[in-house]
Amino acid sequence: MICVLILAAGSSTRMRGRDKLMEDVDGMPLLRRTVLRAQATGEAIVVTLPPATHPRYTALKGLDVLKVPVTDAALGLSASLRAGLGALPAGCVAVMVMLADMPDLTTDDLNTIMQAVDLKSETLIWRATTYDGAAGHPTVFHASLFSELMALEGDKGAKPMIEKYRSRTLLIPLPDAHARTDLDTPEAWDAWREAQQST
């Protein structure tokens, strides 16, 4: 199975007091909406979170997902990666790493990426792009890379791994800018909501 790891332990520092993952989208917190879309793929879901009792836990109430508190999330994205990878259920042949703040990603997008995964090929990384080829998220990593991912440090996430294995990476285009739309500031949220209303 291709497990899904959703990174949601960050502190939303650029939101000036608001929590981007608790922003309302379609009548629910963005985090819950993201997790529901991932759950619809039918794969196991692991979500990294700040230590309890953070409000984000309430957004996941009633959902069958593994919640992983990250006590050292301040050390950067790699801390969330390590915590999440260490909690993956047995049997994961690959992991899809998702950022929780990308509201345009759909279940169809996630399935498109998963269906492109061929574990018998030379490819080790499957990465989403925009329709015109700009690299984005999410990204699937072959299980043979898990130990290297666990050794990463700092706030660059898996960028060093993606660079190292560029020749063994398959880029998968998603519609529009789904693979790159993330909302880190109040202004970005305002612009995105305005765009949604006009479509």
ABEGO torsion letter per residue (X at the ends): XBBBBBBAABAGAAAGGBBAAABBBGGBBAAAAAAAAAAAAGBBBBBBBBBOBBAAAAAABGBBBBBBBBAAAAAEAAAAAAAAAAABBBGBABBBBBBAABAABBAAAAAAAAAABBAABABABBBBBBAAGBBBOBBBBBAAAAAAAAABBEAAEAAAAAAAAAAABBBBBBBEAAAABBBABAAAAAAAAAAAAAX
